Amino acid sequence: MIIIPARLASTRFPNKILANINGLPMVIATAKRVQNLDDVAIAADTDEVVALAKDYGFKAILTSQNHQSGTDRINEAASKLSLSENEIIINVQADEPFIEEAVVKSVIDRAKNTDAMITSACKKIDLLHVKDPNLVKVILDAHGNAIYFSRSAIPYDREGGFDGYFGHLGIYAFRKKSLETFCTLPYTPIEHIEKLEQLRAIYHGYKIAMVEVESQSFGIDTKEDLERALTFFK
């Protein structure tokens, strides 16, 4: 099942999940992008968004307004939906209205064939984007698992000439039992420093399986991002 965490409050872009994306609220545009892959549910924190989702024919679950992350929100939703412990749950962010269906399918396929706690995706990025702290970078091991995520340029190119950087896409797949385990893990120093919750799994010794994809999509954090996305994907 695909669960979209939909928090209405947003510091940098208030009510961004309701922003107009070619005639649709952003969260609905995102849901429609992935609805052919699996059942979709929207995990909302307000009655307003629950009602909106149902108006467009999507399943919606009202969740607590006190969650610290979207992962905690989808964990509550998965519990309320009474999903089986082996159900694959895909967390697609509500601010990804241009996410490609093929990208999400690649994550689903990888999740079906790994024992990792989490499955996620990455793409090759050019040197112009490596120093952008809003674009998270990831290093992979020989088996396609994540070694580390950072907002900094990793690995550090001491001698120059390296061009094998990977950018992380914020799509996550868990089996329900793994999702529950992740949400019980203690908060960690490195996730606090980087403000990247996926580092919690690595810190506690769990694997994050990665799949390399091609994608033009990007998350929308500001009004400027929205304008750029609408122009780019017009």
N, C-alpha and C positions, 0 to 999 in steps of 0.2 A: 504494500500500500504506500502511496505517496501522501505525505502529510506536510502541509505548508504552514509553518508558524507565522501567525499574522498579529504582530503587536502594533497597535494603533499609534502609541506614543513614539516619537522619534526626535532626538535632540536637534540634529542637524537639519532635518527635513520633516517638520510636523505633518502627521497624517499622510506620509508619503505612499503608503500602500493603497490609498484611495486616489492617488494622482491619475490623471487621464492618460491612458495609453491607447491612442487611436480609437477613442470612444468607449473604452472599458476601464473600470478601476484597476489599478496595477495588480492587485492580488488576484483578481478574476482573470486578467490577461495571462498571468503566470500559470494559473490553474488550467486554462484552456490550452496552453502550450504543451502540457504533459498528460492531458486527460486520456489520450489514446494508449498510453503505456500501462496503466494500472488504475485501480480505484483511487480517487483523490478525496482527501478530507482537508478542511481548513481549520487549524487550531487557533482560535481567536481569543482575544482577551477582553472583548466588549460585545454586548448584545447587538450593537450596530453592525459589526462585521459579520456576526453569525447570521443576522437577518439578510444582509447583502449576499452572502454566499448562497443561502437557500433560495433567494430570489433568482439566482442564476443557475439553480439546479445542482449545486454542490453540497455535499455533506459538510456539516460544520459542528464543531465542538467548542463549547465555552470553557476556557481554562483560566487559571489564576492570573491576576495581574502582577503577582509578586515574583514570577520566575526571573532568574538571572540570565537565562539564555534561551534561545530557540530550541535547543536540545532538551532542556527541562520541559519546555512546553509540549513538544511532540511526545515526550515520555508520558506526560499526564494524559494526552489525547489517546495514545495507544492503549493505555490502561482502561480508559473509559470505553474504548471500542472493543475491549475484550479480545484482542488479537492473540493468536497462538504464539508460544514462545519462540518458534522458528520462523515466524512471518518476517519477511524482509521489509523494512520500513525505510523509505527514502525521504530525507529531509531536503526539500527544495525551497530555497529562500523566497519570500514573497516579493522581494525587490529584483527578481530575475525574469522580467516579462518577455525577454528575447532569448531565453535559454533554448538551445537546440534540442529537439527530441532525441536525436542520435547520441548526444552527450549523456543524457539521463539513462538511456538504454544501455550504454557502455558501462555505466556504474552499476546498474542492476545486474548485468551479465557477469561482471567481475565479482560482485557480492555473492552470487550463487555458487562460486567456485573457489572460495577462500575461507579459511578459519580465522581470519583477522577480526578484531573487534569492530573495526570501522572500515568502510571502503569509500574512497573519494577519487577526485579527478585532478589532473594537472594538464597544462599545455606549455609548449615552448614559447618563450617570450624574448623579444629583442632587447638589446642593450639600453634602448631609450626608456624602457619601463622598469628596468631592474632596480633603480634607486627610489622608485615610488613606494613609500611606506604603506600606502593603501592597497597595493598589490602584494599579496603574501607570496613568498617564495618557498619552495620545498626542495629538499635533496632526497634522492631515492637510493636504495641499496641495489645489489645485483638481482634481487628477486622482485623488484617493483614495489617494495614497501617504503614508507616514509621514514627517513632517519631524523629529520628535523624540519620544522616550519619557522620562518622568520619574516619580519617586515624589512629586515636588512637584506643586503645583497649577499646571498649564500650560494655556493662557497665563495670565500674571499679569493679573488683572482690576483695572487701575489706577483706573478710574472707577466700578466697581461695576455690577451688573445683568446681567453675562454669565452665561448658563446653558447654553452649548453645549459642555460638557466631555464628553470621551470616555474611557472606561476600556478598557484593553487586556485582551483574553482571551489566555491563553497557549497558543494553538494555532498551529502553524507548518506551512506546506507548502513544500517545496523540490522541484525536480527533482534527481535524484541527482547530476548534475554540479555543480549549484549548491551542494548540501549539501557536497560534497567541497571546493569552492572556499572556502566559508565557514569550514570547519574548518581551513583552511591560513592564514587571515588572521591577521596579528599581533594580539595582545591590545592593547587601546586604553585610553587614560586615562579616557574618559568611561564606558566600561562598568565600569571599576574603581570610579569614584566612585559611580555609581548602582547598581552590582551588577545590571546589565541587559545580558545578552550580545547582544541584538539590536542594540544601539547600535554594535556592531562593524561591521555591514554599512553603516550610515549613515556612520560615520566614514571608511570606505574608499571611499565614493562609490557604493554599490550601493542599489538601490531596494527598499523593502518595501511591497508592495501591500496595502491594507487593505480589508476588507469590513465594512460596518456590519450588525450583527445585533441581535436581541432575545434576551436570555438571562437566566435567573434563577440559573444555576449559578455556583458559585465554587469555587476551589481550597481544599483542606483542608490547612492548615499546622500546626494545633494540635488538641489534644483538644477545646478549646472550639469550634473551627470545626466539628469533627465533630458535636458535640452540637447545634449550631445548625442544621447542614445536615439532620440526621436529623429534627429537629423541623419545619423548614421544608418539607421534601419528603415528609413522612409521608403 
